[in-house]
Amino acid sequence: MTQEHYGYRAGDILTACDNELNVPTGYLGHAAIVVDDEHIIEAVITYPYVQVARVEQFLRVHPKHAHYRPIAPELGRSAAKYAIWYYQQSNHNKAMGVVIPPFSFSDRIPLQDPWSSIYCSKLVWLSYYYGAGYPFYNDFYLFTPEDLDAVLSTDPNFRLMHKHPEFLFLVNT
């Protein structure tokens, strides 16, 4: 069954083992949260750091990905609602001439701090933590796409919808 058969709904999580940087596949990755049947919100390394994109764009750029869905639709809708609000707040800050949140992988900024830094998988974590009251377990300080896949693959509240046969992280981050 192809991934397209399942479609996408608010709160679905896409995580990829590849990235748009020159880091080899399996080491860094990328993640995004689906906010409706056609769009994601993601944090990227280029300005503006928090962006809306089409699901199909994520799939085209990151073919080696996994797609997870919360079992309870309300859990996903709540997380997606927060992601949309976060995106709007980021745009409001940009309109005011303030770059908040900046993109950073700083290990000095707590994961729960939404405005001092953002990166892709942190945005997904924040969306579930603040939007749905659902904290994902984090084994190290940064919450990476590898962490996201490891947590979701064993979480009974999420279902794997699709995983590319060559999807693999080579390092436990």
C-alpha positions in Angstrom: 0.0 0.0 0.0 1.4 3.4 -0.9 1.6 6.3 1.5 -0.7 8.4 -0.6 -3.5 5.9 0.1 -3.6 7.0 3.8 -3.6 10.7 3.1 -2.5 13.2 5.8 -4.3 14.7 8.7 -3.5 17.3 11.3 -0.9 16.2 13.7 0.7 13.6 11.5 4.5 13.6 11.9 7.0 13.2 9.1 10.6 12.4 9.9 13.4 11.9 7.4 16.8 10.3 7.7 18.2 12.7 5.0 18.5 16.5 5.0 19.2 19.4 2.7 22.6 20.0 4.2 25.7 18.2 3.1 25.4 15.8 6.0 25.2 12.2 4.7 21.9 10.3 5.0 21.4 8.6 8.3 23.2 11.2 10.5 21.0 14.3 10.8 17.6 14.1 9.2 14.6 16.4 9.2 11.1 16.5 10.7 7.8 18.3 10.2 4.3 18.4 11.5 1.3 18.1 9.2 -1.3 20.8 9.8 -4.0 19.9 7.3 -4.3 17.3 4.4 -1.9 19.2 2.2 0.5 21.3 4.4 3.2 21.0 7.0 4.9 23.4 9.3 8.6 23.0 9.6 11.7 24.7 11.0 14.5 25.1 8.6 18.0 26.5 8.7 17.2 29.4 6.3 15.2 32.5 7.1 12.3 32.6 7.8 13.0 29.7 10.0 9.5 28.6 10.6 7.7 27.9 7.4 4.6 26.4 5.8 5.2 24.0 2.9 3.2 21.4 1.0 3.4 17.8 2.1 4.4 16.8 -1.5 7.4 19.2 -1.2 8.6 17.4 1.9 8.1 14.0 0.2 10.0 15.1 -2.9 13.0 16.5 -1.0 13.0 13.7 1.6 12.0 10.4 0.0 13.6 8.4 2.8 11.0 9.2 5.5 8.6 7.8 8.0 5.0 8.9 8.5 3.4 8.6 11.9 -0.2 9.3 13.0 -1.6 9.8 16.4 -4.3 7.2 17.2 -6.5 9.9 18.8 -7.3 12.5 16.1 -7.8 15.2 18.8 -4.2 14.7 20.0 -3.0 15.5 16.5 -5.4 18.4 16.0 -4.3 20.0 19.2 -0.6 19.7 18.2 -1.3 21.1 14.7 -3.2 24.0 16.2 -0.2 24.9 18.3 2.1 24.6 15.3 -0.1 27.0 13.3 -0.2 29.4 16.3 3.6 29.2 16.6 4.1 29.9 12.9 1.8 32.9 13.2 3.7 34.2 16.2 7.0 33.8 14.4 5.5 35.8 11.5 4.3 38.5 13.8 7.7 38.8 15.4 9.2 39.0 11.9 6.8 41.8 10.9 7.9 43.7 14.1 11.6 43.3 13.0 12.4 40.7 15.6 14.0 37.4 14.7 12.3 35.2 17.3 12.8 32.3 17.3 16.3 32.0 15.8 17.4 28.7 14.3 19.9 27.0 16.6 20.9 23.6 17.7 22.3 25.0 21.0 22.4 22.5 23.8 22.3 25.4 26.3 18.7 26.2 25.6 16.1 23.9 27.3 13.9 21.9 25.0 10.8 23.4 26.7 12.0 27.0 25.8 10.0 27.8 22.6 11.4 31.2 21.7 15.2 31.2 22.3 15.8 28.7 19.5 14.0 26.4 17.1 15.0 23.4 14.9 12.8 21.0 13.0 12.2 18.2 15.5 12.0 20.7 18.4 9.1 22.3 16.6 7.3 18.9 16.5 8.2 18.3 20.2 6.9 21.8 21.2 3.7 21.3 19.2 2.8 18.1 21.1 4.1 19.3 24.5 2.3 22.7 24.6 -0.5 22.1 22.1 -1.6 18.6 23.2 0.0 18.3 26.6 1.9 15.2 25.3 5.7 15.2 26.0 7.8 12.9 23.9 10.6 11.2 25.8 14.1 12.6 25.1 17.2 10.5 25.9 19.7 13.3 25.3 19.6 17.1 25.5 18.6 17.9 21.8 15.5 16.2 20.5 16.6 15.0 17.0 14.7 13.5 14.1 16.3 10.2 15.1 14.8 10.6 18.6 11.4 11.3 17.1 11.5 8.1 15.1 12.7 6.1 18.0 10.0 7.4 20.3 7.2 7.1 17.8 8.1 3.6 16.7 7.4 2.3 20.2 4.6 4.7 21.3 1.2 2.9 21.5 -0.5 6.3 20.9 1.0 6.5 17.4 0.7 4.4 14.3 3.3 4.0 11.6 1.6 4.8 8.3 4.6 4.4 6.1 8.4 3.9 6.3 10.6 4.0 3.3 12.5 0.6 3.0 15.9 2.5 3.1 14.9 4.7 6.1 17.7 4.3 8.7 19.5 6.4 11.2 23.1 5.4 11.7 23.7 7.2 15.1 21.7 7.3 18.2 21.5 11.0 18.9 
